[in-house]
Each structure stands twice: as C-alpha cells, then as structure tokens.
Amino acid sequence: MRTQTLVLLLATLGLAGCGQVSIEDDPISTSRTSPTSSSTTVPTSVAVATPSPPPVPAEATTTVTRPPATTISTTRPITTTTRPLSRAEATSRLCTAVAEADERIQRGNFLGGGLRLSGAITANEKAAEPAVVAAARSMLRAGVNGDPEAYVAARPVASAACARAGYPIQLSGPIQCVQAPCP
C-alpha cells in the first residue's frame, strides 16, 4: 500500500512539473472551510528527493530509463479433496458410459463413442468391478482395431458383466452400420 501511494505521489508530481496537472496547496483543508469561516490553514508540502540528471549537451538527446514495474504475486496452492469413488459408483458410471458409447456408435459417431468409452475407462478403472473394466476394454480395443466382429462379440459380454455387477444396461440391436456415413 505504501509503495502504491508513493508511486501515485511521484506520478502526480511528475505531471504537475510538466504542466499537465495543477496541484492546489491543500485541497483537503480548503474544502473543509466554509466561506464564512475565518480560520487560517497552513498548506502541507511533500518533499521528494530525486537525483538530478547529468548535464546534457545541446545537440544530444535524452533517454529516460525507468525501472521495470514490480508485481508481487501472492498465490496459494489450491488443494481439492475428492473422496474416492466406491466400487458401486465407479461400476455404475462405467456401465452407463458403455451404454452411451454404444448408442453413439450405433448412430455412426464412432469417434464420439470411442472417446466416451475411453474416458470412462480411464476415470473408473481403478475402482470399478474388474469384469466390467475388462469387457469395456475389449469393446474399446475392437473399435480401435477396426474389427466390427470383435466389437459385436464384446457388446453382450459387457452387458452381461454390468448386469452381474447390478447395473444392467440396454444395448440396442445389432450394429446396422460399420462404416461412416451411416444412414
């Protein structure tokens, strides 16, 4: 705060010296006195010592260098605490993602379905039911390899694994379209 006040004071004095800002003797005390008051106020003055520049020859130009502005950063590390997912929550999320990914793939959005499945596996694989994780990975692997038969075979395995874990999902009928664009 003290540095900001000093900088403001120096900037005001610099502008006053250039003739761009006029400084009254004491704007605070003159605004407090009323026209009928007969009190005398003593103006306050501030003395700032600045080094005088060295003499400059008439034909030379003057370059003013200012020190770089200093910023003080007061950052605190942000700590977030999230509770780990329970096995049931992670399995539920993964089974929901398997169904959503399969639906996207059914509509011909292979990239969207693959990304949804990949993200869900990454987010839930440590806590979810291992059989569901393995089935979801086999679906993803078949899709990444471009093997439609392996993907079709992995779908019911993932559906059965989710049902055994207590989260049955509905996978719509057989894949109608294997190559984009699909009708």
N, C-alpha and C positions, 0 to 999 in steps of 0.2 A: 504494500500500500504506500509506503514511504517513497519507494522508487517511482511509482506512478505519479505521485504528487510532484516530485522533483522534476520529472520529465515534462509534465504539464506546465509547471512554472517556467522551466527553461524554454519550452516552445513558445509560451506566451511572451516572454521577454524577447525572444528572437524575432517574433513577428512585430512586436512593438518597436524594436530597433529598426526594422525595415519600413516602418510607417504603415503597416497593414492593419494593425490593431492599436487602438488608443487605450491607455490604461489610466483610469481615474486614480486619484491619490488614495482614496479609501472608499470603495463603493459600498461597503457594508455599513460604515458609520454614517455616510450621507443619506442612505436610505432609511436609517433609523430615526434621524432627527426630523422633526416637523418644521414647517416654515416659520411657525411662531416661536419655536424654541430658540433660546439664546445661548445654548451650550456651545462650547468650543471643542472641536475634535482635533486630535493630533493624528496626522496620517502615519501609517506604518510603512516601513520600507523594508525591502529584502535585498540584501547584498549577495551577489553571486560572483565568485571569483572565477574568471575564465582566463586561460592563458592567451596572451595577445599573439597574433600571428607574426611571423618574421617579416621584416620589410620586403616588399616585392618591387622589383624594377618596373618601370612604366610599361615596357613592352611585353612583359611576362604575363601569363595567365595564371589564375589562382585555382587550385583544385582543393575543394574541401572534402576531407575524408571523415566519415562518421563511423564510430564503432558499430559492429553488427548488433542488431536487436537481440536481446537475450530473452528466451522464453523458458519459463520454469514449468516443467511437467510434473504434476503430482498424480501419478497413476497408481492405482492399487490393483493387485491381481484380482480378477473376478473368479470366485470359486462357486461352482454349482454342484449341488449334491443331488444326484438322482438315485433313487432306490433301484436296485437291480430287479429285472423282471423275474417273476416267478415262472416256473416251468409251464404252468397253465396259461398265463398271459402270453408268453412267447409262442407257445404252440398255437394258441388261438389266432394270434397275429399272423403267423406263418401260414396257417391253413386258409385264412381269409385272403392273404396275398396270392396263394396258389390259385384260388378260385378266380380272383380278379385278373391275374396274369393269363390264365387260360381263356377267360372271356375276351380279353384284348386280342389274344392270338386267334381266337375263333372269328373275330371281326376283321382279321387281316393285319392288325397292328402288331407285327412280330417284334419290332424293336421296343415298343412300349411294354408289351407283355414280358419280354426278356429282362428289361430294366427293372420292372416291378418285382419280378421273381428274384432277380439277383440282389436287389436292395433288401428285400425281406429276409433272404437267407443270411446276408451279412449282418443285419441288425439283430436277428433272433437265434442264430445257430448255436450260440454258447449255452442258452438257457432252454431252448425248445426240446421237445421229445426227439431223441436221435433218429427214430424211424421216420419221422416226418421230415426232418432235415435231409436225410439220405434220399428220400423219394423226391423232394423238391430239387435237390441237386441233380438227380438223374434226369428230371424233366428239363432243367436248365442246360445240362450237358448235351442232351439230344438236340435241343433247339440251337445251341451254339454250333454244334457239328453239322447242322442242316439235315439231320436224319429224321424225317417225318414219321417213319415206322417206329423208331425208338421212342419218339415223343408220345405217339399214340399209345404205346405199351406202358409208358411211365405214368400216364394220367390216372388209370384206375389204381395203380399201386399207391400214388399219392393220396387219392381219395380214400382208399381203404385205411391208410396209415392215419389220416386225420380222423376218420370215423372211430378207429380203435382208441385214439387219444381222447375221444369225447367231443370232437369238433367236426361233425360230418359236414361235408361241402357238396354242393351240387355242381357237377361239371356237365355242361350241356353236351348234347350228342357228339357224334364223331366229327372230326375236323373236316370241314367241307372244302377248304381251300388251303393249299400248301404254298403257293407262290403268289406274291403280290403282283398286281392289284386284284383283290378279291371282290366278287360281286356284292 
